[in-house]
Amino acid sequence: MAEKQHVSRSKTWWEGVKAEWYKIIWPTKSDLVKKTGVVAVVSVALGVIIAILDFLIQHGIDFLIGLA
């Protein structure tokens, strides 16, 4: 009996997944290209900011150690 209930629950779950899959609104190619470009630009900008901060902090620490 428990096996029947398990199969029924699995079937119901898959039907729910299938129903939700058809509700997805996929982006158009132009939207995808634009958003990918934005992600790439923001990633590079953050990388540059982190590199600058790393450089400044490292030189600040080196300066403080040199004072001792």
CHARMM-style PDB file with segment names, atoms N, HN, CA, C and O in Angstrom:
ATOM      1  N   MET     1       0.829  -1.202   0.000  1.00  0.00      PROA
ATOM      2  CA  MET     1       0.000   0.000   0.000  1.00  0.00      PROA
ATOM      3  C   MET     1       0.871   1.262   0.000  1.00  0.00      PROA
ATOM      4  O   MET     1       0.591   2.229  -0.708  1.00  0.00      PROA
ATOM      5  N   ALA     2       1.926   1.226   0.807  1.00  0.00      PROA
ATOM      6  HN  ALA     2       2.154   0.441   1.382  1.00  0.00      PROA
ATOM      7  CA  ALA     2       2.804   2.396   0.873  1.00  0.00      PROA
ATOM      8  C   ALA     2       3.470   2.644  -0.467  1.00  0.00      PROA
ATOM      9  O   ALA     2       3.746   3.789  -0.824  1.00  0.00      PROA
ATOM     10  N   GLU     3       3.730   1.577  -1.212  1.00  0.00      PROA
ATOM     11  HN  GLU     3       3.506   0.647  -0.923  1.00  0.00      PROA
ATOM     12  CA  GLU     3       4.379   1.707  -2.514  1.00  0.00      PROA
ATOM     13  C   GLU     3       3.469   2.438  -3.500  1.00  0.00      PROA
ATOM     14  O   GLU     3       3.941   3.268  -4.277  1.00  0.00      PROA
ATOM     15  N   LYS     4       2.186   2.143  -3.476  1.00  0.00      PROA
ATOM     16  HN  LYS     4       1.802   1.470  -2.844  1.00  0.00      PROA
ATOM     17  CA  LYS     4       1.230   2.824  -4.351  1.00  0.00      PROA
ATOM     18  C   LYS     4       1.186   4.316  -4.033  1.00  0.00      PROA
ATOM     19  O   LYS     4       1.152   5.159  -4.930  1.00  0.00      PROA
ATOM     20  N   GLN     5       1.187   4.621  -2.746  1.00  0.00      PROA
ATOM     21  HN  GLN     5       1.214   3.937  -2.017  1.00  0.00      PROA
ATOM     22  CA  GLN     5       1.128   6.016  -2.335  1.00  0.00      PROA
ATOM     23  C   GLN     5       2.402   6.745  -2.799  1.00  0.00      PROA
ATOM     24  O   GLN     5       2.337   7.897  -3.226  1.00  0.00      PROA
ATOM     25  N   HSD     6       3.550   6.072  -2.714  1.00  0.00      PROA
ATOM     26  HN  HSD     6       3.602   5.135  -2.366  1.00  0.00      PROA
ATOM     27  CA  HSD     6       4.814   6.667  -3.135  1.00  0.00      PROA
ATOM     28  C   HSD     6       4.797   6.959  -4.638  1.00  0.00      PROA
ATOM     29  O   HSD     6       5.215   8.034  -5.067  1.00  0.00      PROA
ATOM     30  N   VAL     7       4.319   6.013  -5.429  1.00  0.00      PROA
ATOM     31  HN  VAL     7       3.979   5.140  -5.080  1.00  0.00      PROA
ATOM     32  CA  VAL     7       4.232   6.201  -6.877  1.00  0.00      PROA
ATOM     33  C   VAL     7       3.286   7.350  -7.192  1.00  0.00      PROA
ATOM     34  O   VAL     7       3.574   8.169  -8.065  1.00  0.00      PROA
ATOM     35  N   SER     8       2.184   7.415  -6.505  1.00  0.00      PROA
ATOM     36  HN  SER     8       1.950   6.750  -5.796  1.00  0.00      PROA
ATOM     37  CA  SER     8       1.198   8.466  -6.732  1.00  0.00      PROA
ATOM     38  C   SER     8       1.791   9.835  -6.398  1.00  0.00      PROA
ATOM     39  O   SER     8       1.572  10.803  -7.126  1.00  0.00      PROA
ATOM     40  N   ARG     9       2.539   9.914  -5.303  1.00  0.00      PROA
ATOM     41  HN  ARG     9       2.718   9.127  -4.712  1.00  0.00      PROA
ATOM     42  CA  ARG     9       3.152  11.181  -4.908  1.00  0.00      PROA
ATOM     43  C   ARG     9       4.215  11.602  -5.922  1.00  0.00      PROA
ATOM     44  O   ARG     9       4.332  12.782  -6.251  1.00  0.00      PROA
ATOM     45  N   SER    10       4.997  10.625  -6.420  1.00  0.00      PROA
ATOM     46  HN  SER    10       4.902   9.666  -6.152  1.00  0.00      PROA
ATOM     47  CA  SER    10       6.021  10.928  -7.413  1.00  0.00      PROA
ATOM     48  C   SER    10       5.384  11.444  -8.696  1.00  0.00      PROA
ATOM     49  O   SER    10       5.859  12.408  -9.297  1.00  0.00      PROA
ATOM     50  N   LYS    11       4.306  10.791  -9.107  1.00  0.00      PROA
ATOM     51  HN  LYS    11       3.921  10.007  -8.620  1.00  0.00      PROA
ATOM     52  CA  LYS    11       3.616  11.210 -10.327  1.00  0.00      PROA
ATOM     53  C   LYS    11       3.062  12.625 -10.163  1.00  0.00      PROA
ATOM     54  O   LYS    11       3.177  13.453 -11.067  1.00  0.00      PROA
ATOM     55  N   THR    12       2.475  12.889  -9.030  1.00  0.00      PROA
ATOM     56  HN  THR    12       2.382  12.217  -8.296  1.00  0.00      PROA
ATOM     57  CA  THR    12       1.929  14.218  -8.760  1.00  0.00      PROA
ATOM     58  C   THR    12       3.044  15.260  -8.769  1.00  0.00      PROA
ATOM     59  O   THR    12       2.880  16.355  -9.306  1.00  0.00      PROA
ATOM     60  N   TRP    13       4.180  14.906  -8.166  1.00  0.00      PROA
ATOM     61  HN  TRP    13       4.313  14.016  -7.729  1.00  0.00      PROA
ATOM     62  CA  TRP    13       5.306  15.831  -8.119  1.00  0.00      PROA
ATOM     63  C   TRP    13       5.792  16.141  -9.533  1.00  0.00      PROA
ATOM     64  O   TRP    13       6.019  17.303  -9.872  1.00  0.00      PROA
ATOM     65  N   TRP    14       5.951  15.108 -10.357  1.00  0.00      PROA
ATOM     66  HN  TRP    14       5.767  14.164 -10.082  1.00  0.00      PROA
ATOM     67  CA  TRP    14       6.415  15.317 -11.731  1.00  0.00      PROA
ATOM     68  C   TRP    14       5.417  16.132 -12.545  1.00  0.00      PROA
ATOM     69  O   TRP    14       5.814  16.950 -13.374  1.00  0.00      PROA
ATOM     70  N   GLU    15       4.149  15.919 -12.317  1.00  0.00      PROA
ATOM     71  HN  GLU    15       3.826  15.255 -11.643  1.00  0.00      PROA
ATOM     72  CA  GLU    15       3.134  16.709 -13.022  1.00  0.00      PROA
ATOM     73  C   GLU    15       3.247  18.180 -12.635  1.00  0.00      PROA
ATOM     74  O   GLU    15       3.085  19.066 -13.473  1.00  0.00      PROA
ATOM     75  N   GLY    16       3.528  18.431 -11.353  1.00  0.00      PROA
ATOM     76  HN  GLY    16       3.660  17.711 -10.672  1.00  0.00      PROA
ATOM     77  CA  GLY    16       3.724  19.805 -10.884  1.00  0.00      PROA
ATOM     78  C   GLY    16       4.950  20.441 -11.515  1.00  0.00      PROA
ATOM     79  O   GLY    16       4.917  21.601 -11.927  1.00  0.00      PROA
ATOM     80  N   VAL    17       6.038  19.672 -11.589  1.00  0.00      PROA
ATOM     81  HN  VAL    17       6.065  18.730 -11.255  1.00  0.00      PROA
ATOM     82  CA  VAL    17       7.254  20.180 -12.216  1.00  0.00      PROA
ATOM     83  C   VAL    17       6.986  20.511 -13.676  1.00  0.00      PROA
ATOM     84  O   VAL    17       7.395  21.564 -14.165  1.00  0.00      PROA
ATOM     85  N   LYS    18       6.303  19.617 -14.365  1.00  0.00      PROA
ATOM     86  HN  LYS    18       5.971  18.762 -13.967  1.00  0.00      PROA
ATOM     87  CA  LYS    18       5.990  19.816 -15.785  1.00  0.00      PROA
ATOM     88  C   LYS    18       5.121  21.071 -15.971  1.00  0.00      PROA
ATOM     89  O   LYS    18       5.344  21.857 -16.892  1.00  0.00      PROA
ATOM     90  N   ALA    19       4.146  21.245 -15.100  1.00  0.00      PROA
ATOM     91  HN  ALA    19       3.965  20.606 -14.352  1.00  0.00      PROA
ATOM     92  CA  ALA    19       3.264  22.410 -15.201  1.00  0.00      PROA
ATOM     93  C   ALA    19       4.049  23.704 -14.988  1.00  0.00      PROA
ATOM     94  O   ALA    19       3.836  24.687 -15.697  1.00  0.00      PROA
ATOM     95  N   GLU    20       4.946  23.700 -14.021  1.00  0.00      PROA
ATOM     96  HN  GLU    20       5.119  22.901 -13.445  1.00  0.00      PROA
ATOM     97  CA  GLU    20       5.746  24.894 -13.760  1.00  0.00      PROA
ATOM     98  C   GLU    20       6.729  25.158 -14.897  1.00  0.00      PROA
ATOM     99  O   GLU    20       7.012  26.313 -15.214  1.00  0.00      PROA
ATOM    100  N   TRP    21       7.248  24.099 -15.510  1.00  0.00      PROA
ATOM    101  HN  TRP    21       7.018  23.161 -15.252  1.00  0.00      PROA
ATOM    102  CA  TRP    21       8.206  24.242 -16.608  1.00  0.00      PROA
ATOM    103  C   TRP    21       7.586  25.032 -17.759  1.00  0.00      PROA
ATOM    104  O   TRP    21       8.251  25.863 -18.378  1.00  0.00      PROA
ATOM    105  N   TYR    22       6.323  24.771 -18.037  1.00  0.00      PROA
ATOM    106  HN  TYR    22       5.783  24.096 -17.534  1.00  0.00      PROA
ATOM    107  CA  TYR    22       5.660  25.458 -19.145  1.00  0.00      PROA
ATOM    108  C   TYR    22       5.324  26.913 -18.816  1.00  0.00      PROA
ATOM    109  O   TYR    22       4.973  27.678 -19.714  1.00  0.00      PROA
ATOM    110  N   LYS    23       5.425  27.305 -17.548  1.00  0.00      PROA
ATOM    111  HN  LYS    23       5.710  26.683 -16.818  1.00  0.00      PROA
ATOM    112  CA  LYS    23       5.157  28.689 -17.158  1.00  0.00      PROA
ATOM    113  C   LYS    23       6.396  29.575 -17.300  1.00  0.00      PROA
ATOM    114  O   LYS    23       6.296  30.798 -17.202  1.00  0.00      PROA
ATOM    115  N   ILE    24       7.552  28.970 -17.528  1.00  0.00      PROA
ATOM    116  HN  ILE    24       7.633  27.977 -17.607  1.00  0.00      PROA
ATOM    117  CA  ILE    24       8.790  29.734 -17.620  1.00  0.00      PROA
ATOM    118  C   ILE    24       8.757  30.631 -18.852  1.00  0.00      PROA
ATOM    119  O   ILE    24       8.387  30.199 -19.944  1.00  0.00      PROA
ATOM    120  N   ILE    25       9.148  31.875 -18.658  1.00  0.00      PROA
ATOM    121  HN  ILE    25       9.448  32.226 -17.771  1.00  0.00      PROA
ATOM    122  CA  ILE    25       9.266  32.813 -19.773  1.00  0.00      PROA
ATOM    123  C   ILE    25      10.759  32.932 -20.077  1.00  0.00      PROA
ATOM    124  O   ILE    25      11.499  33.568 -19.327  1.00  0.00      PROA
ATOM    125  N   TRP    26      11.196  32.322 -21.171  1.00  0.00      PROA
ATOM    126  HN  TRP    26      10.595  31.805 -21.780  1.00  0.00      PROA
ATOM    127  CA  TRP    26      12.605  32.329 -21.526  1.00  0.00      PROA
ATOM    128  C   TRP    26      12.973  33.673 -22.139  1.00  0.00      PROA
ATOM    129  O   TRP    26      12.179  34.256 -22.877  1.00  0.00      PROA
ATOM    130  N   PRO    27      14.179  34.172 -21.835  1.00  0.00      PROA
ATOM    131  CA  PRO    27      14.589  35.461 -22.401  1.00  0.00      PROA
ATOM    132  C   PRO    27      14.875  35.332 -23.898  1.00  0.00      PROA
ATOM    133  O   PRO    27      15.230  34.265 -24.398  1.00  0.00      PROA
ATOM    134  N   THR    28      14.706  36.452 -24.586  1.00  0.00      PROA
ATOM    135  HN  THR    28      14.417  37.319 -24.180  1.00  0.00      PROA
ATOM    136  CA  THR    28      15.048  36.464 -26.008  1.00  0.00      PROA
ATOM    137  C   THR    28      16.568  36.526 -26.152  1.00  0.00      PROA
ATOM    138  O   THR    28      17.284  36.805 -25.191  1.00  0.00      PROA
ATOM    139  N   LYS    29      17.041  36.263 -27.354  1.00  0.00      PROA
ATOM    140  HN  LYS    29      16.459  36.036 -28.135  1.00  0.00      PROA
ATOM    141  CA  LYS    29      18.484  36.264 -27.587  1.00  0.00      PROA
ATOM    142  C   LYS    29      19.082  37.638 -27.295  1.00  0.00      PROA
ATOM    143  O   LYS    29      20.158  37.726 -26.704  1.00  0.00      PROA
ATOM    144  N   SER    30      18.402  38.709 -27.700  1.00  0.00      PROA
ATOM    145  HN  SER    30      17.528  38.637 -28.179  1.00  0.00      PROA
ATOM    146  CA  SER    30      18.934  40.053 -27.468  1.00  0.00      PROA
ATOM    147  C   SER    30      18.983  40.383 -25.970  1.00  0.00      PROA
ATOM    148  O   SER    30      19.943  40.996 -25.505  1.00  0.00      PROA
ATOM    149  N   ASP    31      17.961  39.983 -25.219  1.00  0.00      PROA
ATOM    150  HN  ASP    31      17.181  39.485 -25.597  1.00  0.00      PROA
ATOM    151  CA  ASP    31      17.971  40.196 -23.768  1.00  0.00      PROA
ATOM    152  C   ASP    31      19.122  39.430 -23.124  1.00  0.00      PROA
ATOM    153  O   ASP    31      19.813  39.948 -22.246  1.00  0.00      PROA
ATOM    154  N   LEU    32      19.315  38.210 -23.565  1.00  0.00      PROA
ATOM    155  HN  LEU    32      18.754  37.790 -24.278  1.00  0.00      PROA
ATOM    156  CA  LEU    32      20.377  37.374 -23.011  1.00  0.00      PROA
ATOM    157  C   LEU    32      21.747  37.981 -23.276  1.00  0.00      PROA
ATOM    158  O   LEU    32      22.606  37.984 -22.395  1.00  0.00      PROA
ATOM    159  N   VAL    33      21.956  38.494 -24.486  1.00  0.00      PROA
ATOM    160  HN  VAL    33      21.258  38.491 -25.202  1.00  0.00      PROA
ATOM    161  CA  VAL    33      23.240  39.119 -24.837  1.00  0.00      PROA
ATOM    162  C   VAL    33      23.458  40.372 -23.994  1.00  0.00      PROA
ATOM    163  O   VAL    33      24.557  40.582 -23.482  1.00  0.00      PROA
ATOM    164  N   LYS    34      22.436  41.202 -23.841  1.00  0.00      PROA
ATOM    165  HN  LYS    34      21.543  41.031 -24.257  1.00  0.00      PROA
ATOM    166  CA  LYS    34      22.552  42.429 -23.046  1.00  0.00      PROA
ATOM    167  C   LYS    34      22.875  42.114 -21.592  1.00  0.00      PROA
ATOM    168  O   LYS    34      23.771  42.722 -21.007  1.00  0.00      PROA
ATOM    169  N   LYS    35      22.159  41.180 -21.016  1.00  0.00      PROA
ATOM    170  HN  LYS    35      21.431  40.686 -21.491  1.00  0.00      PROA
ATOM    171  CA  LYS    35      22.366  40.852 -19.604  1.00  0.00      PROA
ATOM    172  C   LYS    35      23.727  40.195 -19.378  1.00  0.00      PROA
ATOM    173  O   LYS    35      24.362  40.416 -18.347  1.00  0.00      PROA
ATOM    174  N   THR    36      24.167  39.396 -20.333  1.00  0.00      PROA
ATOM    175  HN  THR    36      23.650  39.217 -21.170  1.00  0.00      PROA
ATOM    176  CA  THR    36      25.485  38.787 -20.226  1.00  0.00      PROA
ATOM    177  C   THR    36      26.558  39.864 -20.281  1.00  0.00      PROA
ATOM    178  O   THR    36      27.539  39.804 -19.540  1.00  0.00      PROA
ATOM    179  N   GLY    37      26.380  40.835 -21.143  1.00  0.00      PROA
ATOM    180  HN  GLY    37      25.584  40.884 -21.745  1.00  0.00      PROA
ATOM    181  CA  GLY    37      27.320  41.954 -21.229  1.00  0.00      PROA
ATOM    182  C   GLY    37      27.390  42.739 -19.939  1.00  0.00      PROA
ATOM    183  O   GLY    37      28.473  43.112 -19.490  1.00  0.00      PROA
ATOM    184  N   VAL    38      26.237  42.991 -19.342  1.00  0.00      PROA
ATOM    185  HN  VAL    38      25.357  42.688 -19.707  1.00  0.00      PROA
ATOM    186  CA  VAL    38      26.193  43.730 -18.080  1.00  0.00      PROA
ATOM    187  C   VAL    38      26.923  42.946 -16.989  1.00  0.00      PROA
ATOM    188  O   VAL    38      27.693  43.521 -16.221  1.00  0.00      PROA
ATOM    189  N   VAL    39      26.686  41.651 -16.921  1.00  0.00      PROA
ATOM    190  HN  VAL    39      26.061  41.184 -17.545  1.00  0.00      PROA
ATOM    191  CA  VAL    39      27.347  40.824 -15.917  1.00  0.00      PROA
ATOM    192  C   VAL    39      28.864  40.846 -16.121  1.00  0.00      PROA
ATOM    193  O   VAL    39      29.614  40.937 -15.149  1.00  0.00      PROA
ATOM    194  N   ALA    40      29.318  40.766 -17.362  1.00  0.00      PROA
ATOM    195  HN  ALA    40      28.709  40.692 -18.152  1.00  0.00      PROA
ATOM    196  CA  ALA    40      30.753  40.789 -17.650  1.00  0.00      PROA
ATOM    197  C   ALA    40      31.367  42.130 -17.244  1.00  0.00      PROA
ATOM    198  O   ALA    40      32.432  42.157 -16.629  1.00  0.00      PROA
ATOM    199  N   VAL    41      30.714  43.231 -17.578  1.00  0.00      PROA
ATOM    200  HN  VAL    41      29.849  43.209 -18.078  1.00  0.00      PROA
ATOM    201  CA  VAL    41      31.238  44.563 -17.241  1.00  0.00      PROA
ATOM    202  C   VAL    41      31.293  44.754 -15.728  1.00  0.00      PROA
ATOM    203  O   VAL    41      32.295  45.240 -15.203  1.00  0.00      PROA
ATOM    204  N   VAL    42      30.249  44.385 -15.036  1.00  0.00      PROA
ATOM    205  HN  VAL    42      29.435  43.990 -15.462  1.00  0.00      PROA
ATOM    206  CA  VAL    42      30.215  44.538 -13.578  1.00  0.00      PROA
ATOM    207  C   VAL    42      31.275  43.650 -12.929  1.00  0.00      PROA
ATOM    208  O   VAL    42      31.913  44.062 -11.959  1.00  0.00      PROA
ATOM    209  N   SER    43      31.470  42.446 -13.447  1.00  0.00      PROA
ATOM    210  HN  SER    43      30.952  42.112 -14.235  1.00  0.00      PROA
ATOM    211  CA  SER    43      32.485  41.548 -12.893  1.00  0.00      PROA
ATOM    212  C   SER    43      33.886  42.130 -13.063  1.00  0.00      PROA
ATOM    213  O   SER    43      34.697  42.079 -12.138  1.00  0.00      PROA
ATOM    214  N   VAL    44      34.169  42.675 -14.227  1.00  0.00      PROA
ATOM    215  HN  VAL    44      33.511  42.716 -14.979  1.00  0.00      PROA
ATOM    216  CA  VAL    44      35.483  43.283 -14.462  1.00  0.00      PROA
ATOM    217  C   VAL    44      35.664  44.509 -13.567  1.00  0.00      PROA
ATOM    218  O   VAL    44      36.733  44.697 -12.986  1.00  0.00      PROA
ATOM    219  N   ALA    45      34.636  45.337 -13.451  1.00  0.00      PROA
ATOM    220  HN  ALA    45      33.768  45.184 -13.922  1.00  0.00      PROA
ATOM    221  CA  ALA    45      34.721  46.530 -12.611  1.00  0.00      PROA
ATOM    222  C   ALA    45      34.978  46.156 -11.149  1.00  0.00      PROA
ATOM    223  O   ALA    45      35.822  46.768 -10.494  1.00  0.00      PROA
ATOM    224  N   LEU    46      34.268  45.174 -10.644  1.00  0.00      PROA
ATOM    225  HN  LEU    46      33.583  44.677 -11.176  1.00  0.00      PROA
ATOM    226  CA  LEU    46      34.487  44.739  -9.261  1.00  0.00      PROA
ATOM    227  C   LEU    46      35.878  44.142  -9.087  1.00  0.00      PROA
ATOM    228  O   LEU    46      36.511  44.337  -8.050  1.00  0.00      PROA
ATOM    229  N   GLY    47      36.355  43.420 -10.090  1.00  0.00      PROA
ATOM    230  HN  GLY    47      35.840  43.262 -10.933  1.00  0.00      PROA
ATOM    231  CA  GLY    47      37.709  42.866 -10.030  1.00  0.00      PROA
ATOM    232  C   GLY    47      38.745  43.965  -9.936  1.00  0.00      PROA
ATOM    233  O   GLY    47      39.705  43.854  -9.173  1.00  0.00      PROA
ATOM    234  N   VAL    48      38.559  45.036 -10.713  1.00  0.00      PROA
ATOM    235  HN  VAL    48      37.779  45.126 -11.333  1.00  0.00      PROA
ATOM    236  CA  VAL    48      39.487  46.165 -10.675  1.00  0.00      PROA
ATOM    237  C   VAL    48      39.431  46.860  -9.319  1.00  0.00      PROA
ATOM    238  O   VAL    48      40.471  47.204  -8.757  1.00  0.00      PROA
ATOM    239  N   ILE    49      38.236  47.069  -8.793  1.00  0.00      PROA
ATOM    240  HN  ILE    49      37.391  46.789  -9.250  1.00  0.00      PROA
ATOM    241  CA  ILE    49      38.083  47.714  -7.480  1.00  0.00      PROA
ATOM    242  C   ILE    49      38.757  46.879  -6.394  1.00  0.00      PROA
ATOM    243  O   ILE    49      39.460  47.421  -5.542  1.00  0.00      PROA
ATOM    244  N   ILE    50      38.548  45.575  -6.419  1.00  0.00      PROA
ATOM    245  HN  ILE    50      37.977  45.134  -7.111  1.00  0.00      PROA
ATOM    246  CA  ILE    50      39.162  44.700  -5.420  1.00  0.00      PROA
ATOM    247  C   ILE    50      40.681  44.708  -5.559  1.00  0.00      PROA
ATOM    248  O   ILE    50      41.390  44.703  -4.553  1.00  0.00      PROA
ATOM    249  N   ALA    51      41.190  44.721  -6.789  1.00  0.00      PROA
ATOM    250  HN  ALA    51      40.614  44.726  -7.606  1.00  0.00      PROA
ATOM    251  CA  ALA    51      42.637  44.762  -7.006  1.00  0.00      PROA
ATOM    252  C   ALA    51      43.235  46.058  -6.462  1.00  0.00      PROA
ATOM    253  O   ALA    51      44.295  46.034  -5.837  1.00  0.00      PROA
ATOM    254  N   ILE    52      42.569  47.182  -6.694  1.00  0.00      PROA
ATOM    255  HN  ILE    52      41.708  47.201  -7.202  1.00  0.00      PROA
ATOM    256  CA  ILE    52      43.052  48.472  -6.186  1.00  0.00      PROA
ATOM    257  C   ILE    52      43.050  48.477  -4.660  1.00  0.00      PROA
ATOM    258  O   ILE    52      44.026  48.894  -4.038  1.00  0.00      PROA
ATOM    259  N   LEU    53      41.963  48.019  -4.063  1.00  0.00      PROA
ATOM    260  HN  LEU    53      41.170  47.680  -4.569  1.00  0.00      PROA
ATOM    261  CA  LEU    53      41.906  47.951  -2.595  1.00  0.00      PROA
ATOM    262  C   LEU    53      42.991  47.038  -2.040  1.00  0.00      PROA
ATOM    263  O   LEU    53      43.625  47.373  -1.039  1.00  0.00      PROA
ATOM    264  N   ASP    54      43.210  45.909  -2.665  1.00  0.00      PROA
ATOM    265  HN  ASP    54      42.695  45.637  -3.478  1.00  0.00      PROA
ATOM    266  CA  ASP    54      44.251  44.985  -2.233  1.00  0.00      PROA
ATOM    267  C   ASP    54      45.624  45.654  -2.294  1.00  0.00      PROA
ATOM    268  O   ASP    54      46.426  45.531  -1.368  1.00  0.00      PROA
ATOM    269  N   PHE    55      45.885  46.363  -3.392  1.00  0.00      PROA
ATOM    270  HN  PHE    55      45.234  46.463  -4.144  1.00  0.00      PROA
ATOM    271  CA  PHE    55      47.155  47.067  -3.568  1.00  0.00      PROA
ATOM    272  C   PHE    55      47.344  48.116  -2.465  1.00  0.00      PROA
ATOM    273  O   PHE    55      48.411  48.195  -1.855  1.00  0.00      PROA
ATOM    274  N   LEU    56      46.301  48.923  -2.213  1.00  0.00      PROA
ATOM    275  HN  LEU    56      45.435  48.859  -2.708  1.00  0.00      PROA
ATOM    276  CA  LEU    56      46.397  49.972  -1.198  1.00  0.00      PROA
ATOM    277  C   LEU    56      46.577  49.401   0.205  1.00  0.00      PROA
ATOM    278  O   LEU    56      47.390  49.900   0.983  1.00  0.00      PROA
ATOM    279  N   ILE    57      45.825  48.367   0.522  1.00  0.00      PROA
ATOM    280  HN  ILE    57      45.165  47.962  -0.111  1.00  0.00      PROA
ATOM    281  CA  ILE    57      45.939  47.766   1.850  1.00  0.00      PROA
ATOM    282  C   ILE    57      47.317  47.138   2.039  1.00  0.00      PROA
ATOM    283  O   ILE    57      47.926  47.280   3.099  1.00  0.00      PROA
ATOM    284  N   GLN    58      47.806  46.446   1.013  1.00  0.00      PROA
ATOM    285  HN  GLN    58      47.311  46.331   0.152  1.00  0.00      PROA
ATOM    286  CA  GLN    58      49.122  45.817   1.118  1.00  0.00      PROA
ATOM    287  C   GLN    58      50.220  46.858   1.324  1.00  0.00      PROA
ATOM    288  O   GLN    58      51.111  46.661   2.151  1.00  0.00      PROA
ATOM    289  N   HSD    59      50.165  47.959   0.584  1.00  0.00      PROA
ATOM    290  HN  HSD    59      49.441  48.119  -0.087  1.00  0.00      PROA
ATOM    291  CA  HSD    59      51.172  49.007   0.753  1.00  0.00      PROA
ATOM    292  C   HSD    59      51.019  49.707   2.100  1.00  0.00      PROA
ATOM    293  O   HSD    59      52.017  50.119   2.690  1.00  0.00      PROA
ATOM    294  N   GLY    60      49.810  49.848   2.592  1.00  0.00      PROA
ATOM    295  HN  GLY    60      48.999  49.513   2.112  1.00  0.00      PROA
ATOM    296  CA  GLY    60      49.599  50.421   3.926  1.00  0.00      PROA
ATOM    297  C   GLY    60      50.192  49.531   5.004  1.00  0.00      PROA
ATOM    298  O   GLY    60      50.830  50.022   5.935  1.00  0.00      PROA
ATOM    299  N   ILE    61      49.988  48.238   4.887  1.00  0.00      PROA
ATOM    300  HN  ILE    61      49.470  47.839   4.131  1.00  0.00      PROA
ATOM    301  CA  ILE    61      50.552  47.299   5.868  1.00  0.00      PROA
ATOM    302  C   ILE    61      52.078  47.310   5.789  1.00  0.00      PROA
ATOM    303  O   ILE    61      52.757  47.321   6.816  1.00  0.00      PROA
ATOM    304  N   ASP    62      52.616  47.307   4.560  1.00  0.00      PROA
ATOM    305  HN  ASP    62      52.064  47.299   3.726  1.00  0.00      PROA
ATOM    306  CA  ASP    62      54.074  47.370   4.396  1.00  0.00      PROA
ATOM    307  C   ASP    62      54.647  48.653   5.012  1.00  0.00      PROA
ATOM    308  O   ASP    62      55.719  48.629   5.618  1.00  0.00      PROA
ATOM    309  N   PHE    63      53.931  49.766   4.856  1.00  0.00      PROA
ATOM    310  HN  PHE    63      53.061  49.785   4.364  1.00  0.00      PROA
ATOM    311  CA  PHE    63      54.384  51.023   5.448  1.00  0.00      PROA
ATOM    312  C   PHE    63      54.392  50.929   6.958  1.00  0.00      PROA
ATOM    313  O   PHE    63      55.358  51.344   7.598  1.00  0.00      PROA
ATOM    314  N   LEU    64      53.317  50.383   7.545  1.00  0.00      PROA
ATOM    315  HN  LEU    64      52.533  50.046   7.025  1.00  0.00      PROA
ATOM    316  CA  LEU    64      53.242  50.254   9.007  1.00  0.00      PROA
ATOM    317  C   LEU    64      54.319  49.322   9.551  1.00  0.00      PROA
ATOM    318  O   LEU    64      54.896  49.584  10.607  1.00  0.00      PROA
ATOM    319  N   ILE    65      54.589  48.246   8.840  1.00  0.00      PROA
ATOM    320  HN  ILE    65      54.121  48.033   7.982  1.00  0.00      PROA
ATOM    321  CA  ILE    65      55.624  47.312   9.284  1.00  0.00      PROA
ATOM    322  C   ILE    65      56.994  47.987   9.185  1.00  0.00      PROA
ATOM    323  O   ILE    65      57.856  47.752  10.032  1.00  0.00      PROA
ATOM    324  N   GLY    66      57.202  48.807   8.179  1.00  0.00      PROA
ATOM    325  HN  GLY    66      56.501  48.998   7.491  1.00  0.00      PROA
ATOM    326  CA  GLY    66      58.476  49.516   8.001  1.00  0.00      PROA
ATOM    327  C   GLY    66      58.744  50.527   9.097  1.00  0.00      PROA
ATOM    328  O   GLY    66      59.900  50.851   9.366  1.00  0.00      PROA
ATOM    329  N   LEU    67      57.682  51.038   9.744  1.00  0.00      PROA
ATOM    330  HN  LEU    67      56.742  50.774   9.526  1.00  0.00      PROA
ATOM    331  CA  LEU    67      57.843  52.000  10.828  1.00  0.00      PROA
ATOM    332  C   LEU    67      58.368  51.356  12.099  1.00  0.00      PROA
ATOM    333  O   LEU    67      59.034  52.010  12.902  1.00  0.00      PROA
ATOM    334  N   ALA    68      58.075  50.093  12.280  1.00  0.00      PROA
ATOM    335  HN  ALA    68      57.534  49.562  11.628  1.00  0.00      PROA
ATOM    336  CA  ALA    68      58.432  49.418  13.532  1.00  0.00      PROA
ATOM    337  C   ALA    68      59.905  49.146  13.649  1.00  0.00      PROA
ATOM    338  OT1 ALA    68      60.352  48.583  14.649  1.00  0.00      PROA
TER     339      ALA     68
END
